[in-house]
């Protein structure tokens, strides 16, 4: 089960953090990969590592806030592989301010990167999937798209991830007749370039111990199983699902 050999997976945000973990996980299952990020040099390094697993890898420099970059990436992917089967919308960033202090520019940056990019990526690559009447779209949101938080004011992040959650439901209903499933993973606290500085503080470690039932952060690779399941042929009747992988944070 869950063999992805012969499938082509596109992963955004693949230069660091969860995107790199996802790329490695999909390569382990045999998927050929199209890896996207702004930092091309990191993609080239990752390509070498992934190809050692016996899969084909196409790195493409892509800013997910740019419609031109996304459409170009979709064109190159289709030219190289002839199809796209799986899309993992993993790219993201955030300006962390509260509702009373956030500027228009900080709000717009976060919404463009974390919400609008998901729409643009799904539109571009979904149209390729539609040609084959097959697709798996996996949106990486956040448990903060399901709940608020009283520790760190980050209103635009909450808003954007909440939008991704309901975008997932709407897109799942719309794309189901085309053989395309759309699902959403909501990670809890995982180490990435954006989170390490906060997660390593004593204050936040104490907070996690008291608020996460499993009393720890997510470990590298613990998100992969959820994504691989949702990307698989076996998950053919699963669509519109919002799946927290958060150590139980949203259960209490």
Residue frames relative to the residue before (quaternion, step in Angstrom):
aa qw qx qy qz dx dy dz
X 1.0000 0.0000 0.0000 0.0000 0.00 0.00 0.00
X 0.8342 0.2620 -0.1949 0.4443 3.52 -1.36 0.48
X 0.3472 0.7153 -0.5166 0.3177 3.56 1.14 0.67
X 0.1487 -0.8193 0.5515 0.0494 3.60 -0.67 1.09
X 0.3177 0.7637 -0.5076 0.2410 3.59 1.23 0.29
X 0.7738 0.2920 -0.2474 0.5047 3.56 -0.86 1.03
X 0.6106 0.5268 -0.3493 0.4771 3.57 1.26 -0.22
X 0.2755 -0.7346 0.5972 0.1668 3.56 -1.23 0.59
X 0.0813 -0.8140 0.5751 -0.0058 3.57 -0.64 1.16
X 0.2044 -0.7499 0.6210 0.1010 3.54 -0.98 0.97
X 0.0261 -0.8022 0.5961 -0.0223 3.57 -0.80 1.02
X 0.2103 -0.7694 0.5910 0.1203 3.57 -0.71 1.07
X 0.7689 0.3169 -0.2490 0.4964 3.57 -1.21 0.42
X 0.3688 0.7907 -0.4237 0.2435 3.56 1.21 0.57
X 0.5236 0.6442 -0.4232 0.3629 3.61 1.17 0.34
X 0.8098 0.0605 -0.0203 0.5832 3.60 1.22 -0.23
X 0.8411 0.3126 -0.1521 0.4143 3.51 -1.40 -0.01
X 0.8527 -0.1056 0.0976 0.5022 3.52 -1.04 -0.87
X 0.6024 0.5754 -0.3570 0.4226 3.60 1.09 -0.65
X 0.6461 0.4983 -0.3088 0.4888 3.58 1.00 -0.82
X 0.6447 0.5237 -0.3201 0.4557 3.58 0.93 -0.89
X 0.6476 0.5168 -0.3118 0.4650 3.57 0.98 -0.88
X 0.6485 0.5255 -0.3220 0.4468 3.59 0.89 -0.94
X 0.6635 0.4978 -0.3050 0.4679 3.58 0.91 -0.86
X 0.6585 0.5225 -0.3050 0.4476 3.56 0.97 -0.86
X 0.6768 0.4800 -0.2898 0.4770 3.57 0.95 -0.86
X 0.6212 0.5322 -0.3395 0.4642 3.58 1.05 -0.71
X 0.6144 0.5514 -0.3409 0.4496 3.59 1.02 -0.77
X 0.7091 0.4322 -0.2502 0.4977 3.59 1.11 -0.68
X 0.6289 -0.6106 0.3060 0.3716 3.58 1.28 0.20
X 0.4659 0.6877 -0.4507 0.3269 3.61 1.22 0.10
X 0.3836 -0.6432 0.6024 0.2761 3.54 -1.18 0.64
X 0.2592 -0.8286 0.4931 0.0553 3.54 -1.00 0.87
X 0.1262 -0.6957 0.6977 0.1148 3.47 -1.32 0.63
X 0.0776 -0.8245 0.5605 0.0009 3.58 -0.43 1.22
X 0.1214 -0.8190 0.5608 -0.0049 3.54 -0.79 1.13
X 0.2737 0.7227 -0.6129 0.1645 3.55 -1.14 0.75
X 0.5962 -0.5652 0.4221 0.3834 3.56 -1.26 0.17
X 0.7131 0.4418 -0.2499 0.4836 3.59 1.06 -0.73
X 0.2497 -0.8353 0.4759 0.1160 3.51 0.15 1.37
X 0.6285 0.5601 -0.3500 0.4108 3.59 0.99 -0.79
X 0.6433 0.5068 -0.3234 0.4742 3.59 1.07 -0.66
X 0.6174 0.5430 -0.3420 0.4550 3.57 1.04 -0.72
X 0.6519 0.5176 -0.3144 0.4564 3.57 0.98 -0.85
X 0.6304 0.5174 -0.3269 0.4776 3.59 1.04 -0.74
X 0.6736 0.4945 -0.2931 0.4645 3.57 0.94 -0.91
X 0.5808 0.5917 -0.3605 0.4274 3.58 1.06 -0.75
X 0.6595 0.5150 -0.3099 0.4516 3.59 0.88 -0.94
X 0.6731 0.4967 -0.2946 0.4620 3.56 0.93 -0.89
X 0.6862 0.4929 -0.2900 0.4496 3.58 0.90 -0.91
X 0.6491 0.5379 -0.3268 0.4272 3.60 0.99 -0.79
X 0.5527 0.5995 -0.3919 0.4260 3.58 1.22 -0.34
X 0.6407 0.5108 -0.3123 0.4806 3.57 1.29 -0.36
X 0.5822 -0.6424 0.3415 0.3631 3.57 1.31 0.18
X 0.5805 0.5653 -0.3864 0.4406 3.59 1.20 0.44
X 0.4831 -0.6308 0.5166 0.3191 3.55 -1.29 0.36
X 0.0782 -0.8088 0.5828 0.0026 3.58 -0.99 0.85
X 0.0911 -0.7772 0.6220 0.0281 3.55 -0.91 1.01
X 0.1460 -0.7916 0.5876 0.0822 3.62 -0.46 1.17
X 0.0124 -0.7971 0.6033 -0.0205 3.59 -0.91 0.90
X 0.3857 -0.6965 0.5560 0.2386 3.55 -0.84 0.99
X 0.1561 0.8046 -0.5468 0.1710 3.57 -0.61 1.12
X 0.2083 -0.7281 0.6442 0.1074 3.53 -0.97 1.00
X 0.3337 -0.7983 0.4647 0.1879 3.59 -0.38 1.20
X 0.5859 0.5286 -0.3986 0.4674 3.59 1.23 0.11
X 0.6482 0.5114 -0.3014 0.4770 3.59 1.30 -0.14
X 0.3993 -0.7163 0.5228 0.2326 3.58 -0.61 1.12
X 0.6393 0.5385 -0.3228 0.4440 3.59 0.98 -0.85
X 0.6602 0.5035 -0.3082 0.4643 3.59 0.90 -0.92
X 0.6686 0.5086 -0.3037 0.4494 3.58 0.89 -0.92
X 0.6804 0.4851 -0.2959 0.4629 3.58 0.83 -0.93
X 0.6286 0.5211 -0.3282 0.4750 3.57 1.09 -0.71
X 0.6441 0.5183 -0.3208 0.4621 3.58 0.99 -0.84
X 0.6412 0.5203 -0.3232 0.4623 3.59 0.99 -0.82
X 0.6440 0.5269 -0.3097 0.4601 3.56 1.00 -0.86
X 0.6794 0.4897 -0.2876 0.4645 3.59 0.89 -0.95
X 0.6419 0.5303 -0.3226 0.4503 3.57 1.00 -0.82
X 0.6773 0.4824 -0.2924 0.4723 3.57 0.92 -0.90
X 0.6344 0.5266 -0.3310 0.4591 3.59 1.02 -0.74
X 0.6938 0.4892 -0.2745 0.4516 3.58 0.97 -0.87
X 0.8349 0.2305 -0.0808 0.4933 3.58 0.78 -1.04
X 0.4433 -0.7190 0.4389 0.3062 3.58 1.22 -0.34
X 0.7930 0.0930 -0.0359 0.6010 3.56 1.29 -0.18
X 0.1205 -0.7218 0.6649 0.1493 3.54 -1.37 0.15
X 0.1923 -0.8152 0.5412 0.0743 3.57 -0.74 1.08
X 0.8050 0.1614 -0.0209 0.5705 3.55 1.02 -0.88
X 0.0476 -0.7703 0.6352 0.0297 3.56 -1.05 0.82
X 0.0797 -0.7719 0.6300 0.0296 3.56 -0.83 1.04
X 0.1907 -0.7849 0.5844 0.0771 3.56 -0.47 1.24
X 0.0816 0.8493 -0.5051 0.1302 3.53 0.11 1.37
X 0.5309 0.6472 -0.4173 0.3538 3.62 1.18 -0.38
X 0.2273 0.7800 -0.5653 0.1428 3.55 -1.07 0.69
X 0.0339 0.7601 -0.6488 0.0103 3.50 -1.34 0.37
X 0.1214 -0.8209 0.5567 0.0381 3.59 -1.15 0.27
X 0.2364 -0.6910 0.6594 0.1784 3.50 -1.29 0.59
X 0.2175 -0.8327 0.5014 0.0884 3.55 -0.46 1.21
X 0.2769 0.7079 -0.6064 0.2334 3.52 -0.45 1.30
X 0.5216 -0.6246 0.4826 0.3239 3.53 -1.31 0.33
X 0.7165 -0.4813 0.3002 0.4060 3.54 -1.28 0.35
X 0.7002 0.4709 -0.2795 0.4580 3.61 1.03 -0.66
X 0.7601 0.3989 -0.1864 0.4779 3.58 1.18 -0.47
X 0.5670 0.6365 -0.3833 0.3555 3.59 1.17 -0.39
X 0.3740 -0.7233 0.5386 0.2166 3.56 -0.97 0.90
X 0.6592 -0.4824 0.3873 0.4276 3.57 -1.28 0.26
X 0.6586 0.5299 -0.3088 0.4360 3.56 0.94 -0.92
X 0.6587 0.5008 -0.3044 0.4719 3.61 0.97 -0.82
X 0.6355 0.5193 -0.3147 0.4769 3.55 1.04 -0.83
X 0.6912 0.4950 -0.2845 0.4429 3.59 0.78 -1.04
X 0.6231 0.5446 -0.3360 0.4496 3.59 1.02 -0.81
X 0.6989 0.4787 -0.2759 0.4541 3.58 0.82 -1.01
X 0.6648 0.4983 -0.3062 0.4648 3.58 0.90 -0.89
X 0.6545 0.5163 -0.3164 0.4526 3.60 0.95 -0.85
X 0.7218 0.4580 -0.2516 0.4538 3.57 0.91 -0.94
X 0.7971 0.3568 -0.1576 0.4610 3.57 0.84 -0.98
X 0.7720 0.3244 -0.1799 0.5162 3.60 1.12 -0.50
X 0.7305 0.4340 -0.2626 0.4573 3.59 0.57 -1.15
X 0.6064 0.5690 -0.3570 0.4256 3.60 1.05 -0.69
X 0.6197 0.5479 -0.3458 0.4429 3.59 1.04 -0.72
X 0.6317 0.5175 -0.3158 0.4832 3.56 1.04 -0.80
X 0.7010 0.4812 -0.2837 0.4433 3.60 0.77 -1.02
X 0.6581 0.5016 -0.3059 0.4709 3.58 0.98 -0.82
X 0.6640 0.5005 -0.3052 0.4642 3.57 0.93 -0.89
X 0.6267 0.5343 -0.3342 0.4584 3.58 1.01 -0.76
X 0.7103 0.4774 -0.2703 0.4410 3.58 0.77 -1.06
X 0.7687 0.3624 -0.2039 0.4860 3.58 0.73 -1.02
X 0.5771 0.5849 -0.3713 0.4324 3.58 1.19 -0.49
X 0.6326 0.5321 -0.3323 0.4542 3.57 1.08 -0.66
X 0.6101 0.5075 -0.3478 0.4993 3.59 1.19 -0.47
X 0.6425 0.5283 -0.3173 0.4555 3.59 0.95 -0.89
X 0.6185 0.5831 -0.3361 0.4055 3.57 0.97 -0.89
X 0.6115 0.5762 -0.3504 0.4139 3.60 1.04 -0.72
X 0.7554 0.3523 -0.1883 0.5194 3.58 1.11 -0.69
X 0.3792 -0.7468 0.4626 0.2907 3.57 1.35 0.04
X 0.6641 0.4249 -0.3109 0.5309 3.56 1.05 0.87
X 0.3066 0.7547 -0.5535 0.1735 3.56 -0.98 0.79
X 0.1435 -0.7437 0.6460 0.0948 3.50 -1.32 0.48
X 0.0500 -0.7790 0.6250 0.0010 3.59 -0.58 1.16
X 0.0404 -0.7904 0.6109 -0.0215 3.56 -0.79 1.07
X 0.1508 -0.8001 0.5787 0.0464 3.55 -0.54 1.22
X 0.2382 -0.7520 0.5977 0.1435 3.57 -0.86 0.96
X 0.0655 -0.7990 0.5978 -0.0041 3.57 -0.36 1.26
X 0.4340 -0.6505 0.5218 0.3410 3.59 -0.65 -1.10
X 0.5689 -0.5492 0.4620 0.4015 3.56 -1.19 0.41
X 0.5930 0.5638 -0.3661 0.4433 3.60 1.22 -0.40
X 0.5719 0.5501 -0.3892 0.4679 3.57 1.28 0.00
X 0.6917 0.4518 -0.2569 0.5015 3.57 1.33 -0.17
X 0.7934 0.1478 -0.0492 0.5884 3.57 1.19 -0.56
X 0.4651 -0.6134 0.5358 0.3470 3.54 -1.32 0.11
X 0.1875 -0.7678 0.5858 0.1793 3.56 -1.25 -0.19
X 0.3493 -0.7656 0.5155 0.1617 3.54 -1.12 0.78
X 0.5683 0.6290 -0.3687 0.3813 3.58 1.28 0.08
X 0.8143 0.0621 0.0232 0.5766 3.58 0.74 -1.10
X 0.3512 -0.7384 0.5289 0.2274 3.63 -0.54 1.07
X 0.2096 0.7650 -0.5795 0.1872 3.59 -0.66 1.11
X 0.0583 -0.8861 0.4594 0.0203 3.51 0.83 1.14
X 0.6768 0.4911 -0.3147 0.4492 3.61 0.88 -0.84
X 0.6127 0.5436 -0.3462 0.4575 3.59 1.07 -0.69
X 0.6439 0.5072 -0.3142 0.4790 3.58 0.92 -0.89
X 0.6793 0.5016 -0.2943 0.4476 3.57 0.86 -0.97
X 0.6840 0.4905 -0.2949 0.4523 3.58 0.87 -0.94
X 0.6916 0.4684 -0.2884 0.4682 3.59 0.89 -0.85
X 0.6034 0.5305 -0.3519 0.4802 3.58 1.12 -0.58
X 0.6319 0.5250 -0.3222 0.4705 3.57 1.07 -0.74
X 0.6317 0.5265 -0.3316 0.4624 3.59 1.01 -0.79
X 0.6057 0.5601 -0.3483 0.4452 3.59 1.03 -0.77
X 0.7620 0.3630 -0.2295 0.4846 3.61 0.72 -0.94
X 0.5173 0.5828 -0.4129 0.4715 3.59 1.24 -0.34
X 0.6253 0.5539 -0.3304 0.4394 3.56 0.99 -0.86
X 0.6732 0.4908 -0.3045 0.4617 3.58 0.84 -0.93
X 0.6811 0.4951 -0.2935 0.4525 3.58 0.88 -0.96
X 0.6758 0.4854 -0.2921 0.4716 3.58 0.93 -0.90
X 0.6038 0.5597 -0.3550 0.4429 3.60 1.07 -0.69
X 0.6734 0.4874 -0.2927 0.4724 3.56 0.93 -0.89
X 0.6918 0.5013 -0.2737 0.4418 3.56 0.96 -0.90
X 0.7690 0.3949 -0.1932 0.4641 3.58 0.93 -0.90
X 0.4323 0.7255 -0.4503 0.2897 3.61 1.22 -0.19
X 0.6618 0.5047 -0.3415 0.4367 3.67 0.87 -0.72
X 0.6816 0.4691 -0.2821 0.4856 3.60 1.23 -0.35
X 0.5675 -0.6265 0.3775 0.3780 3.59 1.23 0.27
X 0.5600 0.5957 -0.3795 0.4329 3.57 1.26 0.35
X 0.1906 -0.7579 0.6135 0.1138 3.57 -0.82 1.00
X 0.1156 -0.7715 0.6232 0.0552 3.55 -1.17 0.66
X 0.0772 0.8033 -0.5810 0.1061 3.55 -0.61 1.16
X 0.2871 -0.7716 0.5555 0.1166 3.54 -1.26 0.44
X 0.1752 -0.7486 0.6314 0.1007 3.54 -1.02 0.90
X 0.1504 -0.7861 0.5961 0.0650 3.56 -0.93 0.94
X 0.1835 -0.8196 0.5332 0.1012 3.60 0.00 1.26
X 0.4015 -0.6520 0.5830 0.2717 3.47 -1.34 0.45
X 0.7932 -0.2811 0.2172 0.4946 3.56 -1.03 -0.76
X 0.0970 0.7652 -0.6246 0.1220 3.54 -0.55 1.28
X 0.5091 -0.6333 0.4819 0.3280 3.57 -1.13 0.60
X 0.1527 0.7271 -0.6622 0.0972 3.56 -1.01 0.97
X 0.7052 -0.4188 0.3275 0.4690 3.58 -1.25 0.00
X 0.6877 0.4986 -0.2797 0.4475 3.58 1.06 -0.74
X 0.7764 0.3978 -0.1855 0.4524 3.58 1.07 -0.68
X 0.5088 0.7070 -0.4139 0.2646 3.60 1.13 -0.57
X 0.6574 0.5350 -0.3254 0.4192 3.58 0.86 -0.94
X 0.6905 0.4552 -0.2740 0.4908 3.58 1.01 -0.79
X 0.6933 0.5024 -0.2965 0.4231 3.58 0.81 -0.99
X 0.6751 0.5079 -0.2983 0.4442 3.59 1.11 -0.57
X 0.5271 0.6308 -0.4259 0.3779 3.60 1.22 -0.11
X 0.5838 -0.5929 0.4223 0.3595 3.57 -1.09 0.68
X 0.6158 0.5672 -0.3403 0.4282 3.57 1.03 -0.83
X 0.7325 0.4305 -0.2608 0.4584 3.56 0.79 -0.98
X 0.5979 0.5517 -0.3641 0.4534 3.59 1.10 -0.58
X 0.6408 0.5015 -0.3162 0.4878 3.57 1.06 -0.75
X 0.6244 0.5409 -0.3259 0.4598 3.57 1.06 -0.81
X 0.6736 0.4975 -0.2977 0.4584 3.59 0.88 -0.95
X 0.6330 0.5415 -0.3292 0.4447 3.57 0.98 -0.81
X 0.7348 0.4233 -0.2338 0.4756 3.57 1.00 -0.81
X 0.7713 0.3863 -0.1915 0.4682 3.63 1.11 -0.60
X 0.6805 0.4148 -0.2876 0.5311 3.61 1.18 -0.40
X 0.4573 -0.7195 0.4385 0.2844 3.62 -0.50 1.10
X 0.6983 0.4454 -0.2840 0.4831 3.61 1.03 -0.68
X 0.3694 -0.8022 0.4160 0.2169 3.57 1.42 0.09
X 0.7137 0.3360 -0.2821 0.5460 3.57 1.00 0.86
X 0.5424 -0.5716 0.4953 0.3657 3.52 -1.38 0.15
X 0.6057 -0.5307 0.4379 0.3997 3.57 -1.30 0.22
X 0.3618 -0.7280 0.5458 0.2030 3.55 -1.12 0.74
X 0.6562 -0.5103 0.3789 0.4067 3.55 -1.23 0.48
X 0.7957 0.2805 -0.2300 0.4851 3.55 -0.86 1.02
X 0.5704 0.6282 -0.3895 0.3581 3.60 1.15 -0.35
X 0.6172 0.5206 -0.3482 0.4762 3.58 1.26 -0.16
X 0.5597 0.6707 -0.3724 0.3134 3.56 1.15 -0.65
X 0.6381 0.5584 -0.3466 0.4011 3.58 0.90 -0.87
X 0.6448 0.5202 -0.3190 0.4603 3.58 1.00 -0.82
X 0.6783 0.4904 -0.2904 0.4638 3.57 0.92 -0.92
X 0.6521 0.5156 -0.3162 0.4571 3.59 0.94 -0.86
X 0.6244 0.5263 -0.3345 0.4704 3.59 1.00 -0.78
X 0.7113 0.4608 -0.2714 0.4562 3.59 0.76 -1.01
X 0.6677 0.5012 -0.2908 0.4673 3.59 1.18 -0.55
X 0.6033 0.6354 -0.3317 0.3497 3.56 1.22 -0.45
X 0.6173 -0.5094 0.4460 0.4006 3.55 -1.33 0.26
X 0.6198 0.5815 -0.3383 0.4040 3.57 1.07 -0.76
X 0.6875 0.4626 -0.2810 0.4841 3.61 1.17 -0.50
X 0.2196 0.8438 -0.4691 0.1401 3.57 1.22 0.54
X 0.7413 0.3717 -0.2182 0.5145 3.62 1.16 -0.52
X 0.5665 0.5708 -0.3783 0.4585 3.57 1.28 0.36
X 0.2815 0.7476 -0.5676 0.1991 3.58 -0.54 1.12
X 0.7745 0.3101 -0.2603 0.4861 3.55 -1.12 0.73
X 0.4595 0.7057 -0.4264 0.3300 3.57 1.29 0.24
X 0.1867 -0.7377 0.6396 0.1090 3.55 -1.12 0.80
X 0.0460 -0.8516 0.5200 -0.0464 3.56 -0.23 1.32
X 0.2103 -0.7708 0.5864 0.1333 3.63 -0.43 1.13
X 0.0444 -0.7321 0.6787 0.0388 3.54 -1.13 0.79
X 0.3027 0.8141 -0.3981 0.2953 3.51 0.55 1.28
X 0.5485 -0.6402 0.3962 0.3637 3.60 1.18 0.37
X 0.6932 -0.4915 0.2712 0.4521 3.56 1.23 0.38
X 0.3444 0.7816 -0.4743 0.2135 3.60 1.31 -0.01
X 0.7634 0.3777 -0.2135 0.4784 3.61 0.78 -0.98
X 0.5544 0.6142 -0.3962 0.3981 3.60 1.27 0.07
X 0.7539 0.3418 -0.1863 0.5293 3.58 1.23 -0.32
